[in-house]
Amino acid sequence: MKIVLTGGSGYIGSVTTELLCDDGHDVVVFDNLERGHREAVDPRARLVVGDLREPQAIRELLAAVRPDAVVHFAAYALVGESMQDPHLYFENNVGGGLNLLDALLRAGVPKIIFSSTCATYGQPETMPMTEALPQRPTNPYGESKLMFETALRWEQERRGLQPVFLRYFNACGATEKYGEDHEPETHLIPNVLKVALGQAPAVPVFGDDYPTPDGTCVRDYIHIADLARAHILALEKDVAGPFNLGTGTGFSVQQVVETCREVTGHPIPVALSPRRPGDPACLVAGAEKAKSILSWNPRYPDLRTIVQHAWNWHRAHLRGYGK
Protein backbone atom coordinates (compact mmCIF):
# COMPACT_ATOMS: atom_id res chain seq x y z
CA MET A 1 0.00 0.00 0.00
CA LYS A 2 0.92 3.64 -0.39
CA ILE A 3 0.66 5.27 3.04
CA VAL A 4 1.02 8.88 4.15
CA LEU A 5 1.93 8.93 7.83
CA THR A 6 1.80 12.18 9.80
CA GLY A 7 4.06 12.53 12.83
CA GLY A 8 6.56 9.89 11.77
CA SER A 9 9.44 11.53 13.63
CA GLY A 10 7.74 10.92 16.99
CA TYR A 11 7.87 7.91 19.28
CA ILE A 12 4.98 5.76 18.03
CA GLY A 13 5.13 7.13 14.49
CA SER A 14 8.79 6.17 14.07
CA VAL A 15 8.20 2.54 15.04
CA THR A 16 5.06 2.28 12.91
CA THR A 17 7.01 3.63 9.94
CA GLU A 18 9.73 1.06 10.60
CA LEU A 19 7.29 -1.86 10.65
CA LEU A 20 5.38 -0.62 7.61
CA CYS A 21 8.66 -0.45 5.68
CA ASP A 22 9.58 -3.92 6.96
CA ASP A 23 6.33 -5.17 5.44
CA GLY A 24 7.15 -3.60 2.07
CA HIS A 25 4.70 -0.69 2.11
CA ASP A 26 5.50 2.63 0.41
CA VAL A 27 5.54 5.23 3.19
CA VAL A 28 5.67 9.03 3.00
CA VAL A 29 6.17 10.76 6.35
CA PHE A 30 4.72 14.26 6.79
CA ASP A 31 6.14 15.98 9.88
CA ASN A 32 7.15 19.44 11.04
CA LEU A 33 9.97 17.99 13.24
CA GLU A 34 8.91 20.36 16.03
CA ARG A 35 8.81 17.74 18.78
CA GLY A 36 10.21 14.73 16.96
CA HIS A 37 13.58 13.83 15.50
CA ARG A 38 14.70 13.65 11.89
CA GLU A 39 16.93 10.72 12.93
CA ALA A 40 13.84 8.80 14.04
CA VAL A 41 12.38 8.70 10.51
CA ASP A 42 13.20 5.39 8.85
CA PRO A 43 15.45 6.12 5.83
CA ARG A 44 13.33 3.77 3.70
CA ALA A 45 10.46 6.26 3.99
CA ARG A 46 10.30 9.62 2.20
CA LEU A 47 10.19 12.58 4.58
CA VAL A 48 8.22 15.70 3.66
CA VAL A 49 8.67 18.52 6.17
CA GLY A 50 5.45 20.43 6.70
CA ASP A 51 2.91 21.55 9.30
CA LEU A 52 -0.75 20.54 9.36
CA ARG A 53 -1.63 24.02 10.61
CA GLU A 54 -0.62 25.25 7.14
CA PRO A 55 -3.08 23.36 4.92
CA GLN A 56 -1.59 23.87 1.46
CA ALA A 57 1.36 21.53 1.97
CA ILE A 58 -0.75 18.53 3.04
CA ARG A 59 -3.26 19.22 0.26
CA GLU A 60 -0.48 19.16 -2.33
CA LEU A 61 1.09 16.03 -0.87
CA LEU A 62 -2.11 13.97 -0.77
CA ALA A 63 -3.11 15.15 -4.24
CA ALA A 64 0.28 14.07 -5.60
CA VAL A 65 0.65 10.76 -3.74
CA ARG A 66 -3.01 9.61 -3.77
CA PRO A 67 -2.33 7.19 -0.91
CA ASP A 68 -4.43 4.16 -0.06
CA ALA A 69 -4.72 5.46 3.51
CA VAL A 70 -3.44 8.01 6.00
CA VAL A 71 -2.06 7.12 9.42
CA HIS A 72 -2.36 10.19 11.64
CA PHE A 73 -0.07 10.59 14.67
CA ALA A 74 0.85 14.29 14.50
CA ALA A 75 -0.41 15.95 17.69
CA TYR A 76 0.62 17.49 20.98
CA ALA A 77 0.27 14.94 23.77
CA LEU A 78 1.12 16.44 27.18
CA VAL A 79 -1.83 16.50 29.57
CA GLY A 80 -0.25 19.08 31.89
CA GLU A 81 0.61 21.41 29.02
CA SER A 82 -2.92 21.09 27.68
CA MET A 83 -4.28 22.25 31.03
CA GLN A 84 -1.98 25.28 30.96
CA ASP A 85 -2.65 26.20 27.32
CA PRO A 86 -5.88 24.65 25.97
CA HIS A 87 -5.85 26.84 22.84
CA LEU A 88 -2.52 25.33 21.76
CA TYR A 89 -4.07 21.87 21.78
CA PHE A 90 -7.27 22.80 19.98
CA GLU A 91 -5.33 24.77 17.36
CA ASN A 92 -2.88 21.94 16.65
CA ASN A 93 -4.75 18.71 17.37
CA VAL A 94 -8.18 19.82 16.14
CA GLY A 95 -7.33 22.57 13.66
CA GLY A 96 -4.45 20.65 12.14
CA GLY A 97 -6.57 17.50 12.08
CA LEU A 98 -9.36 19.29 10.20
CA ASN A 99 -6.85 20.54 7.63
CA LEU A 100 -5.70 16.95 7.15
CA LEU A 101 -9.29 15.77 6.86
CA ASP A 102 -10.06 18.41 4.23
CA ALA A 103 -6.99 17.39 2.21
CA LEU A 104 -7.87 13.72 2.57
CA LEU A 105 -11.43 14.25 1.30
CA ARG A 106 -10.24 16.41 -1.60
CA ALA A 107 -7.80 13.69 -2.66
CA GLY A 108 -10.36 10.91 -2.31
CA VAL A 109 -8.34 8.97 0.28
CA PRO A 110 -10.76 6.32 1.58
CA LYS A 111 -9.30 5.46 4.99
CA ILE A 112 -7.61 7.05 8.00
CA ILE A 113 -6.08 5.37 11.06
CA PHE A 114 -6.20 7.89 13.89
CA SER A 115 -3.88 7.80 16.88
CA SER A 116 -6.35 8.48 19.68
CA THR A 117 -6.11 7.89 23.42
CA CYS A 118 -7.80 6.39 26.45
CA ALA A 119 -7.87 9.99 27.74
CA THR A 120 -11.10 10.44 25.76
CA TYR A 121 -12.87 8.37 28.45
CA GLY A 122 -11.83 10.56 31.39
CA GLN A 123 -12.43 8.99 34.80
CA PRO A 124 -13.61 5.44 34.01
CA GLU A 125 -16.81 4.12 35.53
CA THR A 126 -15.79 0.46 35.26
CA MET A 127 -12.61 -1.56 34.89
CA PRO A 128 -11.31 -2.89 32.56
CA MET A 129 -12.17 -0.05 30.19
CA THR A 130 -14.10 -1.07 27.08
CA GLU A 131 -15.12 0.93 24.02
CA ALA A 132 -18.68 1.07 25.39
CA LEU A 133 -17.69 3.48 28.17
CA PRO A 134 -18.96 7.06 27.88
CA GLN A 135 -16.35 9.52 26.66
CA ARG A 136 -15.98 12.36 29.16
CA PRO A 137 -12.45 13.81 28.91
CA THR A 138 -11.06 15.61 31.95
CA ASN A 139 -8.38 17.62 30.14
CA PRO A 140 -8.01 19.55 26.85
CA TYR A 141 -5.67 16.90 25.42
CA GLY A 142 -8.32 14.18 25.69
CA GLU A 143 -11.00 16.61 24.54
CA SER A 144 -9.00 17.53 21.43
CA LYS A 145 -8.66 13.88 20.47
CA LEU A 146 -12.37 13.27 21.03
CA MET A 147 -13.29 16.31 18.94
CA PHE A 148 -11.34 14.95 15.97
CA GLU A 149 -12.88 11.50 16.47
CA THR A 150 -16.29 13.22 16.26
CA ALA A 151 -15.38 15.02 13.03
CA LEU A 152 -14.25 11.73 11.51
CA ARG A 153 -17.46 9.99 12.58
CA TRP A 154 -19.60 12.57 10.79
CA GLU A 155 -17.54 12.20 7.61
CA GLN A 156 -18.00 8.44 7.90
CA GLU A 157 -21.77 8.89 8.09
CA ARG A 158 -22.11 11.58 5.44
CA ARG A 159 -19.38 10.68 2.91
CA GLY A 160 -18.42 7.08 3.58
CA LEU A 161 -14.94 7.76 4.96
CA GLN A 162 -13.48 4.73 6.78
CA PRO A 163 -11.94 5.99 10.05
CA VAL A 164 -10.33 3.78 12.71
CA PHE A 165 -9.73 5.20 16.20
CA LEU A 166 -6.95 3.44 18.11
CA ARG A 167 -7.20 4.44 21.76
CA TYR A 168 -3.85 3.79 23.43
CA PHE A 169 -3.02 3.14 27.01
CA ASN A 170 0.62 3.57 28.18
CA ALA A 171 3.04 3.24 25.26
CA CYS A 172 6.49 2.01 26.29
CA GLY A 173 9.49 -0.07 25.25
CA ALA A 174 11.58 0.24 22.09
CA THR A 175 12.79 -1.58 18.99
CA GLU A 176 16.50 -1.94 18.30
CA LYS A 177 16.44 1.18 16.12
CA TYR A 178 13.85 3.49 17.62
CA GLY A 179 12.91 4.47 21.16
CA GLU A 180 11.55 7.19 23.40
CA ASP A 181 13.15 10.65 23.44
CA HIS A 182 10.80 13.42 24.60
CA GLU A 183 11.53 16.89 25.92
CA PRO A 184 10.21 17.09 28.54
CA GLU A 185 9.92 13.40 29.33
CA THR A 186 6.71 12.64 31.20
CA HIS A 187 6.47 8.85 30.82
CA LEU A 188 7.34 6.67 33.78
CA ILE A 189 9.66 4.01 32.37
CA PRO A 190 12.19 6.33 30.65
CA ASN A 191 12.22 8.55 33.74
CA VAL A 192 12.99 5.55 35.95
CA LEU A 193 15.74 4.45 33.56
CA LYS A 194 17.27 7.94 33.60
CA VAL A 195 18.01 7.36 37.29
CA ALA A 196 19.76 4.08 36.49
CA LEU A 197 21.79 5.88 33.81
CA GLY A 198 22.88 8.55 36.29
CA GLN A 199 20.92 11.27 34.50
CA ALA A 200 18.58 11.96 37.44
CA PRO A 201 19.00 11.50 41.22
CA ALA A 202 15.64 9.83 41.92
CA VAL A 203 12.34 9.05 40.22
CA PRO A 204 9.33 11.04 41.44
CA VAL A 205 6.37 8.97 42.64
CA PHE A 206 3.17 10.99 42.85
CA GLY A 207 1.12 9.56 45.68
CA ASP A 208 1.27 6.27 47.59
CA ASP A 209 -2.21 6.37 49.15
CA TYR A 210 -4.37 5.24 46.21
CA PRO A 211 -6.85 2.36 46.64
CA THR A 212 -4.46 -0.07 44.90
CA PRO A 213 -2.51 -3.03 46.32
CA ASP A 214 0.61 -0.96 47.09
CA GLY A 215 -0.93 2.52 47.12
CA THR A 216 0.60 3.70 43.82
CA CYS A 217 -1.24 4.25 40.53
CA VAL A 218 -1.87 1.26 38.28
CA ARG A 219 -1.55 1.54 34.49
CA ASP A 220 -1.69 -0.72 31.45
CA TYR A 221 1.73 -0.69 29.72
CA ILE A 222 1.76 -1.67 26.03
CA HIS A 223 4.91 -2.25 23.99
CA ILE A 224 5.50 0.24 21.19
CA ALA A 225 5.95 -2.54 18.61
CA ASP A 226 2.58 -4.02 19.57
CA LEU A 227 0.94 -0.61 19.14
CA ALA A 228 2.56 -0.19 15.75
CA ARG A 229 1.42 -3.64 14.64
CA ALA A 230 -2.18 -2.74 15.52
CA HIS A 231 -2.03 0.15 13.03
CA ILE A 232 -0.88 -2.18 10.28
CA LEU A 233 -3.66 -4.67 11.04
CA ALA A 234 -6.20 -1.83 10.98
CA LEU A 235 -4.86 -0.79 7.54
CA GLU A 236 -5.05 -4.30 6.16
CA LYS A 237 -8.53 -5.17 7.42
CA ASP A 238 -11.90 -3.79 6.34
CA VAL A 239 -12.71 -2.19 9.69
CA ALA A 240 -13.78 1.14 11.15
CA GLY A 241 -14.54 2.61 14.56
CA PRO A 242 -12.81 2.52 17.96
CA PHE A 243 -10.40 -0.04 19.34
CA ASN A 244 -8.72 0.05 22.76
CA LEU A 245 -5.07 -1.02 22.75
CA GLY A 246 -3.64 -2.41 25.97
CA THR A 247 -2.63 -5.73 27.47
CA GLY A 248 -5.53 -5.91 29.93
CA THR A 249 -3.05 -6.19 32.81
CA GLY A 250 -2.20 -3.35 35.15
CA PHE A 251 1.12 -2.67 36.87
CA SER A 252 1.63 -0.18 39.67
CA VAL A 253 4.26 2.53 39.72
CA GLN A 254 6.05 0.60 42.44
CA GLN A 255 6.02 -2.57 40.33
CA VAL A 256 7.51 -0.68 37.40
CA VAL A 257 10.27 0.75 39.57
CA GLU A 258 11.05 -2.67 41.04
CA THR A 259 11.17 -4.26 37.57
CA CYS A 260 13.56 -1.53 36.41
CA ARG A 261 15.76 -2.26 39.44
CA GLU A 262 15.86 -5.94 38.50
CA VAL A 263 16.68 -5.28 34.84
CA THR A 264 19.29 -2.56 35.40
CA GLY A 265 20.86 -3.78 38.64
CA HIS A 266 20.59 -0.21 39.97
CA PRO A 267 18.93 0.66 43.30
CA ILE A 268 16.89 3.52 41.70
CA PRO A 269 15.84 5.68 44.65
CA VAL A 270 12.37 7.24 44.59
CA ALA A 271 11.20 10.66 45.74
CA LEU A 272 7.66 10.55 47.06
CA SER A 273 5.53 13.54 46.13
CA PRO A 274 1.84 14.40 46.65
CA ARG A 275 -0.76 13.14 44.23
CA ARG A 276 -1.16 14.99 40.96
CA PRO A 277 -4.66 16.42 40.48
CA GLY A 278 -6.80 14.28 38.23
CA ASP A 279 -4.69 11.11 38.27
CA PRO A 280 -7.05 8.09 38.34
CA ALA A 281 -6.01 5.25 40.62
CA CYS A 282 -6.29 2.62 37.90
CA LEU A 283 -6.48 2.57 34.10
CA VAL A 284 -6.54 -0.86 32.45
CA ALA A 285 -7.70 -1.65 28.92
CA GLY A 286 -10.43 -3.98 27.85
CA ALA A 287 -8.95 -4.87 24.46
CA GLU A 288 -11.06 -7.87 23.46
CA LYS A 289 -12.49 -6.02 20.47
CA ALA A 290 -9.04 -5.45 18.98
CA LYS A 291 -8.12 -9.07 19.61
CA SER A 292 -11.27 -10.50 18.04
CA ILE A 293 -11.77 -8.11 15.09
CA LEU A 294 -8.20 -7.04 14.27
CA SER A 295 -6.70 -10.43 15.27
CA TRP A 296 -4.30 -8.38 17.40
CA ASN A 297 -2.43 -10.09 20.20
CA PRO A 298 0.41 -8.29 21.99
CA ARG A 299 3.71 -10.08 21.45
CA TYR A 300 5.40 -8.41 24.40
CA PRO A 301 2.87 -8.26 27.28
CA ASP A 302 5.52 -8.99 29.90
CA LEU A 303 6.65 -5.90 31.82
CA ARG A 304 10.20 -7.21 32.23
CA THR A 305 10.58 -7.62 28.46
CA ILE A 306 9.22 -4.11 27.87
CA VAL A 307 11.69 -2.63 30.36
CA GLN A 308 14.58 -4.68 28.95
CA HIS A 309 13.91 -3.40 25.42
CA ALA A 310 13.69 0.19 26.67
CA TRP A 311 16.89 -0.24 28.73
CA ASN A 312 18.75 -1.65 25.71
CA TRP A 313 17.78 1.37 23.62
CA HIS A 314 18.54 4.00 26.25
CA ARG A 315 21.96 2.51 26.99
CA ALA A 316 22.75 2.63 23.28
CA HIS A 317 21.38 6.19 22.96
CA LEU A 318 22.56 8.01 26.09
CA ARG A 319 21.73 11.35 24.45
CA GLY A 320 18.55 10.11 22.83
CA TYR A 321 18.71 11.01 19.16
CA GLY A 322 21.81 13.09 19.77
CA LYS A 323 20.49 16.52 20.67
C-alpha positions as CSV (number, residue, x, y, z in Angstrom):
1,M,0.0,0.0,0.0
2,K,0.9,3.6,-0.4
3,I,0.7,5.3,3.0
4,V,1.0,8.9,4.1
5,L,1.9,8.9,7.8
6,T,1.8,12.2,9.8
7,G,4.1,12.5,12.8
8,G,6.6,9.9,11.8
9,S,9.4,11.5,13.6
10,G,7.7,10.9,17.0
11,Y,7.9,7.9,19.3
12,I,5.0,5.8,18.0
13,G,5.1,7.1,14.5
14,S,8.8,6.2,14.1
15,V,8.2,2.5,15.0
16,T,5.1,2.3,12.9
17,T,7.0,3.6,9.9
18,E,9.7,1.1,10.6
19,L,7.3,-1.9,10.7
20,L,5.4,-0.6,7.6
21,C,8.7,-0.5,5.7
22,D,9.6,-3.9,7.0
23,D,6.3,-5.2,5.4
24,G,7.1,-3.6,2.1
25,H,4.7,-0.7,2.1
26,D,5.5,2.6,0.4
27,V,5.5,5.2,3.2
28,V,5.7,9.0,3.0
29,V,6.2,10.8,6.4
30,F,4.7,14.3,6.8
31,D,6.1,16.0,9.9
32,N,7.2,19.4,11.0
33,L,10.0,18.0,13.2
34,E,8.9,20.4,16.0
35,R,8.8,17.7,18.8
36,G,10.2,14.7,17.0
37,H,13.6,13.8,15.5
38,R,14.7,13.6,11.9
39,E,16.9,10.7,12.9
40,A,13.8,8.8,14.0
41,V,12.4,8.7,10.5
42,D,13.2,5.4,8.9
43,P,15.5,6.1,5.8
44,R,13.3,3.8,3.7
45,A,10.5,6.3,4.0
46,R,10.3,9.6,2.2
47,L,10.2,12.6,4.6
48,V,8.2,15.7,3.7
49,V,8.7,18.5,6.2
50,G,5.4,20.4,6.7
51,D,2.9,21.6,9.3
52,L,-0.7,20.5,9.4
53,R,-1.6,24.0,10.6
54,E,-0.6,25.3,7.1
55,P,-3.1,23.4,4.9
56,Q,-1.6,23.9,1.5
57,A,1.4,21.5,2.0
58,I,-0.8,18.5,3.0
59,R,-3.3,19.2,0.3
60,E,-0.5,19.2,-2.3
61,L,1.1,16.0,-0.9
62,L,-2.1,14.0,-0.8
63,A,-3.1,15.2,-4.2
64,A,0.3,14.1,-5.6
65,V,0.7,10.8,-3.7
66,R,-3.0,9.6,-3.8
67,P,-2.3,7.2,-0.9
68,D,-4.4,4.2,-0.1
69,A,-4.7,5.5,3.5
70,V,-3.4,8.0,6.0
71,V,-2.1,7.1,9.4
72,H,-2.4,10.2,11.6
73,F,-0.1,10.6,14.7
74,A,0.9,14.3,14.5
75,A,-0.4,16.0,17.7
76,Y,0.6,17.5,21.0
77,A,0.3,14.9,23.8
78,L,1.1,16.4,27.2
79,V,-1.8,16.5,29.6
80,G,-0.2,19.1,31.9
81,E,0.6,21.4,29.0
82,S,-2.9,21.1,27.7
83,M,-4.3,22.2,31.0
84,Q,-2.0,25.3,31.0
85,D,-2.7,26.2,27.3
86,P,-5.9,24.6,26.0
87,H,-5.8,26.8,22.8
88,L,-2.5,25.3,21.8
89,Y,-4.1,21.9,21.8
90,F,-7.3,22.8,20.0
91,E,-5.3,24.8,17.4
92,N,-2.9,21.9,16.6
93,N,-4.8,18.7,17.4
94,V,-8.2,19.8,16.1
95,G,-7.3,22.6,13.7
96,G,-4.4,20.6,12.1
97,G,-6.6,17.5,12.1
98,L,-9.4,19.3,10.2
99,N,-6.9,20.5,7.6
100,L,-5.7,17.0,7.2
101,L,-9.3,15.8,6.9
102,D,-10.1,18.4,4.2
103,A,-7.0,17.4,2.2
104,L,-7.9,13.7,2.6
105,L,-11.4,14.2,1.3
106,R,-10.2,16.4,-1.6
107,A,-7.8,13.7,-2.7
108,G,-10.4,10.9,-2.3
109,V,-8.3,9.0,0.3
110,P,-10.8,6.3,1.6
111,K,-9.3,5.5,5.0
112,I,-7.6,7.1,8.0
113,I,-6.1,5.4,11.1
114,F,-6.2,7.9,13.9
115,S,-3.9,7.8,16.9
116,S,-6.4,8.5,19.7
117,T,-6.1,7.9,23.4
118,C,-7.8,6.4,26.5
119,A,-7.9,10.0,27.7
120,T,-11.1,10.4,25.8
121,Y,-12.9,8.4,28.4
122,G,-11.8,10.6,31.4
123,Q,-12.4,9.0,34.8
124,P,-13.6,5.4,34.0
125,E,-16.8,4.1,35.5
126,T,-15.8,0.5,35.3
127,M,-12.6,-1.6,34.9
128,P,-11.3,-2.9,32.6
129,M,-12.2,-0.1,30.2
130,T,-14.1,-1.1,27.1
131,E,-15.1,0.9,24.0
132,A,-18.7,1.1,25.4
133,L,-17.7,3.5,28.2
134,P,-19.0,7.1,27.9
135,Q,-16.3,9.5,26.7
136,R,-16.0,12.4,29.2
137,P,-12.5,13.8,28.9
138,T,-11.1,15.6,31.9
139,N,-8.4,17.6,30.1
140,P,-8.0,19.5,26.8
141,Y,-5.7,16.9,25.4
142,G,-8.3,14.2,25.7
143,E,-11.0,16.6,24.5
144,S,-9.0,17.5,21.4
145,K,-8.7,13.9,20.5
146,L,-12.4,13.3,21.0
147,M,-13.3,16.3,18.9
148,F,-11.3,14.9,16.0
149,E,-12.9,11.5,16.5
150,T,-16.3,13.2,16.3
151,A,-15.4,15.0,13.0
152,L,-14.3,11.7,11.5
153,R,-17.5,10.0,12.6
154,W,-19.6,12.6,10.8
155,E,-17.5,12.2,7.6
156,Q,-18.0,8.4,7.9
157,E,-21.8,8.9,8.1
158,R,-22.1,11.6,5.4
159,R,-19.4,10.7,2.9
160,G,-18.4,7.1,3.6
161,L,-14.9,7.8,5.0
162,Q,-13.5,4.7,6.8
163,P,-11.9,6.0,10.1
164,V,-10.3,3.8,12.7
165,F,-9.7,5.2,16.2
166,L,-7.0,3.4,18.1
167,R,-7.2,4.4,21.8
168,Y,-3.9,3.8,23.4
169,F,-3.0,3.1,27.0
170,N,0.6,3.6,28.2
171,A,3.0,3.2,25.3
172,C,6.5,2.0,26.3
173,G,9.5,-0.1,25.2
174,A,11.6,0.2,22.1
175,T,12.8,-1.6,19.0
176,E,16.5,-1.9,18.3
177,K,16.4,1.2,16.1
178,Y,13.9,3.5,17.6
179,G,12.9,4.5,21.2
180,E,11.6,7.2,23.4
181,D,13.2,10.7,23.4
182,H,10.8,13.4,24.6
183,E,11.5,16.9,25.9
184,P,10.2,17.1,28.5
185,E,9.9,13.4,29.3
186,T,6.7,12.6,31.2
187,H,6.5,8.8,30.8
188,L,7.3,6.7,33.8
189,I,9.7,4.0,32.4
190,P,12.2,6.3,30.7
191,N,12.2,8.6,33.7
192,V,13.0,5.5,35.9
193,L,15.7,4.4,33.6
194,K,17.3,7.9,33.6
195,V,18.0,7.4,37.3
196,A,19.8,4.1,36.5
197,L,21.8,5.9,33.8
198,G,22.9,8.6,36.3
199,Q,20.9,11.3,34.5
200,A,18.6,12.0,37.4
201,P,19.0,11.5,41.2
202,A,15.6,9.8,41.9
203,V,12.3,9.0,40.2
204,P,9.3,11.0,41.4
205,V,6.4,9.0,42.6
206,F,3.2,11.0,42.8
207,G,1.1,9.6,45.7
208,D,1.3,6.3,47.6
209,D,-2.2,6.4,49.1
210,Y,-4.4,5.2,46.2
211,P,-6.8,2.4,46.6
212,T,-4.5,-0.1,44.9
213,P,-2.5,-3.0,46.3
214,D,0.6,-1.0,47.1
215,G,-0.9,2.5,47.1
216,T,0.6,3.7,43.8
217,C,-1.2,4.2,40.5
218,V,-1.9,1.3,38.3
219,R,-1.5,1.5,34.5
220,D,-1.7,-0.7,31.4
221,Y,1.7,-0.7,29.7
222,I,1.8,-1.7,26.0
223,H,4.9,-2.3,24.0
224,I,5.5,0.2,21.2
225,A,6.0,-2.5,18.6
226,D,2.6,-4.0,19.6
227,L,0.9,-0.6,19.1
228,A,2.6,-0.2,15.7
229,R,1.4,-3.6,14.6
230,A,-2.2,-2.7,15.5
231,H,-2.0,0.2,13.0
232,I,-0.9,-2.2,10.3
233,L,-3.7,-4.7,11.0
234,A,-6.2,-1.8,11.0
235,L,-4.9,-0.8,7.5
236,E,-5.1,-4.3,6.2
237,K,-8.5,-5.2,7.4
238,D,-11.9,-3.8,6.3
239,V,-12.7,-2.2,9.7
240,A,-13.8,1.1,11.2
241,G,-14.5,2.6,14.6
242,P,-12.8,2.5,18.0
243,F,-10.4,0.0,19.3
244,N,-8.7,0.0,22.8
245,L,-5.1,-1.0,22.7
246,G,-3.6,-2.4,26.0
247,T,-2.6,-5.7,27.5
248,G,-5.5,-5.9,29.9
249,T,-3.1,-6.2,32.8
250,G,-2.2,-3.3,35.2
251,F,1.1,-2.7,36.9
252,S,1.6,-0.2,39.7
253,V,4.3,2.5,39.7
254,Q,6.0,0.6,42.4
255,Q,6.0,-2.6,40.3
256,V,7.5,-0.7,37.4
257,V,10.3,0.7,39.6
258,E,11.0,-2.7,41.0
259,T,11.2,-4.3,37.6
260,C,13.6,-1.5,36.4
261,R,15.8,-2.3,39.4
262,E,15.9,-5.9,38.5
263,V,16.7,-5.3,34.8
264,T,19.3,-2.6,35.4
265,G,20.9,-3.8,38.6
266,H,20.6,-0.2,40.0
267,P,18.9,0.7,43.3
268,I,16.9,3.5,41.7
269,P,15.8,5.7,44.7
270,V,12.4,7.2,44.6
271,A,11.2,10.7,45.7
272,L,7.7,10.5,47.1
273,S,5.5,13.5,46.1
274,P,1.8,14.4,46.6
275,R,-0.8,13.1,44.2
276,R,-1.2,15.0,41.0
277,P,-4.7,16.4,40.5
278,G,-6.8,14.3,38.2
279,D,-4.7,11.1,38.3
280,P,-7.0,8.1,38.3
281,A,-6.0,5.3,40.6
282,C,-6.3,2.6,37.9
283,L,-6.5,2.6,34.1
284,V,-6.5,-0.9,32.5
285,A,-7.7,-1.6,28.9
286,G,-10.4,-4.0,27.9
287,A,-9.0,-4.9,24.5
288,E,-11.1,-7.9,23.5
289,K,-12.5,-6.0,20.5
290,A,-9.0,-5.4,19.0
291,K,-8.1,-9.1,19.6
292,S,-11.3,-10.5,18.0
293,I,-11.8,-8.1,15.1
294,L,-8.2,-7.0,14.3
295,S,-6.7,-10.4,15.3
296,W,-4.3,-8.4,17.4
297,N,-2.4,-10.1,20.2
298,P,0.4,-8.3,22.0
299,R,3.7,-10.1,21.4
300,Y,5.4,-8.4,24.4
301,P,2.9,-8.3,27.3
302,D,5.5,-9.0,29.9
303,L,6.7,-5.9,31.8
304,R,10.2,-7.2,32.2
305,T,10.6,-7.6,28.5
306,I,9.2,-4.1,27.9
307,V,11.7,-2.6,30.4
308,Q,14.6,-4.7,29.0
309,H,13.9,-3.4,25.4
310,A,13.7,0.2,26.7
311,W,16.9,-0.2,28.7
312,N,18.8,-1.6,25.7
313,W,17.8,1.4,23.6
314,H,18.5,4.0,26.2
315,R,22.0,2.5,27.0
316,A,22.7,2.6,23.3
317,H,21.4,6.2,23.0
318,L,22.6,8.0,26.1
319,R,21.7,11.3,24.4
320,G,18.6,10.1,22.8
321,Y,18.7,11.0,19.2
322,G,21.8,13.1,19.8
323,K,20.5,16.5,20.7
